[in-house]
């Protein structure tokens, strides 16, 4: 396999062009299968009005992103080490869970899928399994690197497994919560994966570079069809699968803490939901935000969806640059 610096442009381009090339065929197949966005009737009235025009748009486009990205990564040597199978296994495991969730939304009344709790438990369990596999000190992954300072701390076996569970499980669900507007999650994922891929290439870690850049390229290619007005949605199959892959890749790149910076949009989106739920339960049904996740708060406040998405992208670019400097 060529060195990461040599293959970096080709890996990214293969992921992007693969999604752009296969996208029309995949979207037609999703439409033929009638895998189309259902309407949730339990959303608040303003969101129901905004979601109505999106009803019937093909969904589960995450199958395209995951399929292209994993094919490109494998072709460029993404499985030459056992760690590559961890990334692939995490993406496929939670992608399959998301696929089942998407199918249930298409068949159940009111577009209800799996409950949140079993999905969260499954994601945390997957993260703990990845943590136990990578906890051997001989592998060199069991270190918590402080951003900018570069200080490495060994959290111990139990600490590392718990950290991995939180990173992988939390990342998967944070991406899923962010995937609520055209292009929002895909754009932020492209930035986060791109930073990890560049960091991997700079460090000479071909595996992290190949997986990061193949996933970043596939997300960029998917944006060709997912940008407003979207011709296809990612679905839980993509959000959960790509979020899990991002979490595992961050662990392999010693970027567990750095991910909170470069993936700050996901962190804030998830935090807005947790704060909203806590406030509603413990403050006598008082809310902090008009609607959670945060992107819908701004939408209800009167900002057009494309403007919210672009502004979140801009914040994502700034955070990605900060993350790159923190991990460099």
N, C-alpha and C positions, 0 to 999 in steps of 0.2 A: 504493500500500500504506500502511496506517496505520502510525503510528510504533510502534516495538517495545513501548513501555510500554502503549499502547492495546490492542494485539492480544495481549499476553502471556497474560492469563487465557483468552482464547478458543482460542488455539493449544494450550495445555495441556489444556483441557477437551475439545477436539475429538479430540486424540490418545487421551485416557483413555476417553472415551465411545465412540469408534470401536472400540477393542479390546473393551470390555465388550459392545457391541452385536453385533459380528461374531463374537465368541469362540465362542458355542455352535455356530454354523453351521460355522466352521472346524474345531472339534474333531470334529464329526460327519464332516466330509469326510476328515480325517486318519484317522479310525477306518475309514471305508469303504475308503480306499486301503490300509489295513493298515500304515500308517506308525506302528508302535508300538515302544515302547522294548524293545530286545533285552537279553538277559542276557549279561554278559561273564563267562566262566568263568575268565579269568586274573587276576581280582581276588583279593585276599587273602580268606581264609575269612570274617572278620567282615563285610567289605563285601559279599560275596556274599549273606550272610544278610539284610542290610539292603536290598539292591537287589532281592531276589526279589519282594517285594510290588509293586514299581514296574514289573515286567515286564508289558508289554501296554498301558501308558499311552500314549496318542497323543503323538508327538514331532514335531519340526520346527515347533513353534508360533512360532518366530522369523519364519516367513513372515508371520504375522499382524502382529507388531510392526513389522517392516520395511515391510510393505505399507501399514499405517495411517499410520505416522509419515511416510513419504515422500510419501504422498498429501496429508496435512495440510500438510506443509512446502511442497510445490509450490503448493497452493491459497492459502497465505498469502505467496507471493512468495519462496520459498526458492531459486528459480533465476534471479532477476533479475540476479544477478552470476555470473561464471564460477566463482567459488569454491563456489557452491552445487552445481555439477556435480561438483566434487571430492568433496564429502561424499557425494553420491548415488552417484558412480562407485565410491568406496571401499566403501560399504556393499553395493552390488550385486556387486562383484567378489569380495570375500571371502565374502559371503553365498552366492554361487554355488559357491565352493569348499567352503564348509561344507555346502551342499546335496548336493554330490557325495559328500562324506565321510559324511553321514548315510545316503544311499542304499546306499553300500558296506557300512555297518554292518548294514543290514537284509538284505543278500543274501550277505555273506561268512560263513564259519564263525567262530564265537566273536566275532561282532560287531566284527571288525577293520575299521577304515576306512583312510583314507590314512595313510601314515607321517608322523611329526611333521616330519621335515626338509624335504620338499617344501612342506608347508604354511607352515613358517616362512620358507623362501626366498621363496615367493610373497608373503607378507605384508610382508617386508622390501623386496622389489622394488617393491611397490605404494607403500610409504611413501617410498622413494627417488624414485619418479616424482612423487608429490605434492610432495616437497621441491624437485625440479628445477623444477616448475611455479610454485612460490611463492617461488623464490630471487631473483627480480628485485627489487633494492632499491626500485624505483619502486612496487612493490605494498605495501611497508611491513610485510611479514610476517617478513622475515629478521632477527628480533631475538629474543634470549633474555632474557626479563624475569625478574629475580631477585625471588622472592616477598617481600612486605612492603617491601623496599627500593625496588622499582620501577625499579631500574637496568637499562637495556637494553644488551645486548652483541651486537654483530654477529659471529657465529661464522664468517663467510666462506661462500663458495658450497659448498665441500666439507663444511665443518662442519655447515652447515644441512641439506644433503641427508642426511648420515649421521644427524643428530639426528632428522629426519623419519622415516627408515627405522626407527630404534629406537622412536620414539614410536608410530607406527602399527602396526608389526609386533609390538612388545612388548605394546601395549595389546590387540590382537586376541587374542593367545594367553593373556594374563593373564585376560581375561574368560572365555575358553574353559575355563581351568583352574578358575576360580571357580564355573563352572556345574556344580555337583555335588550340590547340595541344593535342595529345593523352595523357590523364591523368593529364593535367596541372590543370584544374579547379577542378576536383574531388579531387586531392591530397591536394590542398590548402584549399578546403572546409572542408575536413576531419580534418585538423589541426585546423581551426577556430572553427568549431562546437565542436571538442574535448575539446578545451580550455574552451569554455563557459559551456560545460557540467561538466567539472571538477570544475570550479568555482562555479557552482550551487550546486554541491554535497558538496563542502567544506563549503558553506554558509548555508547548510540545506534547500535549495530551490529545492524541489523534481521536480517541474514542469520544471524548466530550465535544471536541470540535465538530466531528462528523454528525453526531446526533443533534447538537445544538443548531447547526446550520441547515441541516436537512429539514428539521421541524420549523425553523424560522422561514426558510424558503417556501415550504408548503403553506404556511399561514399567510404569507404575502400573496401567493398564487390564489389562495382561497378568497382573499379580499377582492379579487377581480369580480367575483360574483356575489360576495357577501356585503360589499359596501352599499350604502343607501342609494336607491331603494333595493334591498336585497333580493336576489333571485333564488337564494337558498340560505337556509339557516344551519348552524353548526349542530344543534341538538345536544342532548346530554351525552351522547356517545362521543362527541368531540370534546366537549367542555371537561368532562370527567377524565377521559383518556389523556388529553393533552395536559391537563393540570397535574395528573399523576406523573407523567413523564417529566414535566418541569421540576417537580419536587425531587424526584430521583436524580435528575441531572445536576441540580443544585448541590445535593449531598456529595456527588462524585467530584464536583468542582470545588469543594470546600467553601461553598457559598450559601450555607444555610442562613447565616445572618445577613449576608449581602443580598439575598433574595428579598428580604423585607424592604430593601431600598429599591432595587431595580424592578421589583414587582409591586411597588408601593400602591399602584392603582387597585390591584387585587386585595391587598391588605386593607385599604380604606373601605372598599366595597363590602368586604366581609365584616369589618368592624362596625359599619353602619347598621347592618342587620342585627348583629349581636346587641348593640346598644339600644336599638329600637325595641327588640323583644324584651330586654331587661327592663327598660323604662315602662313598657306597657304592662308588664306583670307586676312590677314592684312599686310603681308610682301611680296606681289607681287609673290605669288605662291612658296615661298621658304619654304622648309621643314626642320624640326629639325631632324627627324628620317628617315631612309631609307623607312621604312613602319611602320605604327601603326596598332594595338597595339604593345607594346614594344617587345613581344616575337618574332614577325615576323621581327623586326629590326635585332635581333641577328641571325635569320635564314638566312636572306638575306646577312648578313655579312659573312656567311660561317660556322656557328656552326650547327652541326647536331641537328635535332629536339629532340631526346632523351636526348642529353647533355643539351640543353636549359631547358627542362622540369625538369631534375634532379637538375640543379643548382637553378631553381626557387623554387623547393621543399626545398632545403637546406636553401635558404633565408627564406622560409616560416616557417621552423622549428625554426630558430633563432628568427624570429619575434613572433612566437607563444610563445616561452619561455619568451621573453620580455613582451608580452601581459599578460601572466600568472602572472608574477611578478608584473606588473602594477595593475592588478585587484585583486591580492591576499590580 
